[in-house]
Amino acid sequence: PPASKKVSVISSDLTLHIGFDTEYVFNPETQQNDILSYQSYVVLPDNTGISNIIYPPDSQKKSRLSFKEFLCQTITP
């Protein structure tokens, strides 16, 4: 039989809502989008809302955040 996966459950009673968006502009020189900012809004289980804007240091593609990096910066102080 296949090994069962062990799943850690912190709490099944808590819900975290995260909304996000990215602002960008097309760069005709590079033929790529330049990221201007990443925005997030988190609603905590007690209905407290926390907004955040992250500005990349430059427009280079290597400076873009991965989704994992974005989430880490969004949900950690």
C-alpha positions in Angstrom: 0.0 0.0 0.0 1.2 3.6 -0.7 2.6 5.5 2.3 0.2 8.0 3.7 1.2 11.6 3.7 1.4 13.3 7.1 -0.4 16.6 7.0 0.2 19.3 9.6 -3.0 21.2 10.5 -2.5 24.4 12.4 -6.1 25.1 12.7 -9.2 24.3 10.7 -11.1 27.2 12.4 -9.0 30.0 11.1 -9.3 31.5 7.6 -6.8 34.0 6.1 -8.0 35.9 3.0 -5.3 37.4 0.7 -6.0 39.7 -2.3 -3.3 40.8 -4.6 -2.5 42.7 -7.7 0.5 43.7 -9.8 1.0 47.0 -11.6 3.2 46.9 -14.7 3.9 48.8 -17.9 5.0 47.5 -21.2 8.6 48.5 -22.1 9.0 48.8 -25.9 12.8 48.6 -25.7 12.9 45.2 -24.0 9.5 44.0 -25.3 8.7 42.9 -21.7 6.6 44.2 -18.9 8.3 46.3 -16.2 6.8 45.6 -12.7 6.0 48.9 -11.0 4.6 47.4 -7.8 3.0 44.4 -6.0 0.0 45.1 -3.8 -1.7 42.9 -1.2 -4.5 43.1 1.3 -4.8 40.5 4.0 -7.9 39.9 6.1 -7.0 38.2 9.4 -9.3 35.9 11.3 -10.4 38.7 13.6 -11.4 40.8 10.4 -8.4 43.1 10.8 -7.3 44.3 7.3 -3.6 44.9 6.4 -2.5 46.4 3.2 1.0 46.4 1.7 2.7 47.7 -1.4 6.1 46.3 -2.5 8.2 48.2 -4.9 10.9 46.3 -6.8 14.4 47.9 -6.6 14.6 48.2 -10.4 12.9 47.0 -13.6 15.2 44.2 -14.3 13.6 40.8 -14.7 15.9 39.3 -12.1 14.4 41.6 -9.5 10.9 40.2 -9.9 9.4 38.4 -7.0 8.4 34.8 -7.3 4.9 34.0 -6.0 6.4 32.3 -3.0 8.6 35.4 -2.2 5.6 37.6 -2.6 3.5 35.5 -0.2 6.3 35.4 2.3 6.6 39.2 2.3 2.8 39.5 2.5 2.1 37.2 5.5 5.3 37.8 7.6 6.0 40.9 9.5 
